[in-house]
Amino acid sequence: MTEQEFYINIGYLANPIRETNIEAEMHPRRQVSFITEYASWTNNFPLPTNTSAKPYYVWLPETDKYGLELRVYFISNENMPQSLYNILEPRKIQNRPGYEKWKRRISTNNNVIPLLKTGFILGTIQDINRIKVLIPALFINNFDEGYKL
């Protein structure tokens, strides 16, 4: 993915009509490092205080989970950029129970972390102003292009 495509995707996901929702699930042994990483990625934006509910869920120690699972859910339309479609998992319409509202999902941490570094946060409330201020001037037109899709 080119940098231009990346910022088109950021604009697309930043549009409130996408209702972009970011969640983190993890085993307790991963929580301490996640707290530090999240602070670094989001310029110290506070994590939700409740760790037993979405969007920030820490599993019980005996749960058969081993690491950090980041997910992005969003509503798409027929204008989704191809570069964004290429990182969806699954590529078809996602069907996780309780998530029927969001038809698309990004499931790879390496594709979610860059969103957190560009102003997105855990949860369903994404602040366009927080995101847009982090877009380099060179790519603001790409961001705007994605936002309008």
C-alpha positions as CSV (number, residue, x, y, z in Angstrom):
1,M,0.0,0.0,0.0
2,T,1.3,3.4,-0.9
3,E,1.3,6.3,1.5
4,Q,-1.3,8.0,-0.6
5,E,-3.5,4.9,-0.4
6,F,-3.0,4.8,3.4
7,Y,-4.2,8.3,3.9
8,I,-7.2,7.8,1.5
9,N,-8.1,4.8,3.8
10,I,-7.6,7.0,6.9
11,G,-10.0,9.6,5.5
12,Y,-12.5,6.9,4.6
13,L,-12.5,5.4,8.1
14,A,-12.5,8.8,9.8
15,N,-15.9,9.7,8.2
16,P,-18.5,9.4,10.9
17,I,-20.9,7.5,8.5
18,R,-18.4,4.5,8.8
19,E,-19.1,4.3,12.6
20,T,-15.5,3.0,12.9
21,N,-15.2,0.9,16.1
22,I,-11.8,-0.3,17.4
23,E,-11.5,-2.9,20.0
24,A,-8.6,-4.7,21.9
25,E,-8.8,-8.1,23.6
26,M,-5.9,-9.6,25.4
27,H,-4.6,-12.1,28.0
28,P,-3.7,-10.4,31.3
29,R,0.0,-11.1,30.8
30,R,-0.2,-8.8,27.7
31,Q,-1.9,-5.9,29.5
32,V,1.1,-4.1,31.0
33,S,2.9,-3.9,27.7
34,F,-0.3,-2.9,25.9
35,I,-0.9,0.0,28.3
36,T,2.6,1.4,27.4
37,E,2.2,0.7,23.7
38,Y,-1.3,2.3,23.5
39,A,0.0,5.4,25.2
40,S,2.8,5.6,22.7
41,W,0.6,5.0,19.7
42,T,-2.1,7.5,20.8
43,N,0.0,10.2,22.4
44,N,-1.2,9.2,25.9
45,F,-4.9,9.1,25.1
46,P,-6.5,7.4,28.1
47,L,-7.6,3.8,27.9
48,P,-11.2,3.0,29.0
49,T,-11.2,2.1,32.7
50,N,-13.4,-0.9,32.4
51,T,-11.3,-3.9,31.3
52,S,-14.2,-6.4,31.3
53,A,-16.2,-4.9,28.5
54,K,-15.8,-3.7,24.9
55,P,-13.8,-1.9,23.6
56,Y,-11.0,-2.9,26.0
57,Y,-11.3,-6.5,27.2
58,V,-8.8,-8.3,29.3
59,W,-9.6,-12.0,29.5
60,L,-9.5,-14.1,32.6
61,P,-6.0,-15.7,33.3
62,E,-7.3,-19.2,32.5
63,T,-8.7,-18.2,29.1
64,D,-7.1,-19.9,26.1
65,K,-5.9,-16.6,24.6
66,Y,-2.2,-15.8,24.3
67,G,-1.7,-12.3,23.0
68,L,-3.2,-9.0,21.8
69,E,-6.0,-9.0,19.3
70,L,-6.9,-5.7,17.8
71,R,-10.0,-5.3,15.6
72,V,-11.5,-2.5,13.5
73,Y,-15.2,-2.8,12.5
74,F,-16.8,-0.3,10.1
75,I,-19.7,0.3,7.8
76,S,-18.7,0.3,4.1
77,N,-20.2,1.3,0.9
78,E,-19.6,0.4,-2.7
79,N,-16.9,3.2,-2.8
80,M,-14.4,1.4,-0.4
81,P,-10.9,1.9,-1.6
82,Q,-9.3,-1.2,-3.1
83,S,-6.3,-0.9,-0.8
84,L,-8.6,-1.0,2.2
85,Y,-10.5,-3.9,0.8
86,N,-7.1,-5.7,0.4
87,I,-6.5,-5.6,4.2
88,L,-9.9,-6.8,5.3
89,E,-10.2,-10.1,7.1
90,P,-12.3,-11.8,6.2
91,R,-12.7,-10.2,2.7
92,K,-16.3,-11.2,2.6
93,I,-18.9,-9.5,4.8
94,Q,-18.0,-10.3,8.4
95,N,-20.6,-12.0,10.5
96,R,-19.5,-12.0,14.1
97,P,-22.5,-12.3,16.4
98,G,-23.4,-9.0,18.0
99,Y,-21.6,-7.0,15.3
100,E,-24.2,-7.1,12.5
101,K,-24.2,-3.4,12.2
102,W,-20.5,-3.4,11.0
103,K,-20.1,-5.4,7.8
104,R,-16.4,-5.0,7.5
105,R,-13.5,-6.0,9.8
106,I,-9.7,-5.4,9.9
107,S,-8.2,-8.2,12.0
108,T,-4.4,-7.9,11.7
109,N,-2.7,-5.9,14.4
110,N,-0.2,-4.6,11.9
111,N,-3.0,-3.0,10.0
112,V,-4.7,-1.6,13.2
113,I,-1.7,0.0,14.9
114,P,-1.1,2.6,12.2
115,L,-4.7,3.8,12.7
116,L,-4.0,4.3,16.4
117,K,-0.9,6.3,15.5
118,T,-3.0,8.6,13.3
119,G,-5.5,9.6,15.9
120,F,-8.0,6.7,16.1
121,I,-8.7,5.4,19.5
122,L,-10.5,2.4,21.1
123,G,-14.2,2.5,20.9
124,T,-16.8,3.9,18.5
125,I,-16.3,7.6,18.9
126,Q,-13.5,8.8,16.5
127,D,-12.6,12.5,16.6
128,I,-12.1,13.8,13.1
129,N,-10.2,16.8,14.4
130,R,-7.8,14.6,16.4
131,I,-7.2,12.5,13.3
132,K,-6.9,15.3,10.8
133,V,-4.3,17.3,12.8
134,L,-2.0,14.2,12.5
135,I,-2.2,14.0,8.7
136,P,1.0,15.3,7.1
137,A,0.3,18.3,4.8
138,L,1.6,16.3,1.8
139,F,-1.3,13.8,2.2
140,I,-4.2,16.0,3.3
141,N,-5.8,15.9,-0.2
142,N,-5.6,12.1,-0.1
143,F,-7.3,12.1,3.3
144,D,-10.0,14.4,2.0
145,E,-10.5,12.2,-1.0
146,G,-11.1,9.1,1.2
147,Y,-13.3,11.1,3.5
148,K,-15.6,12.0,0.6
149,L,-16.0,8.4,-0.7
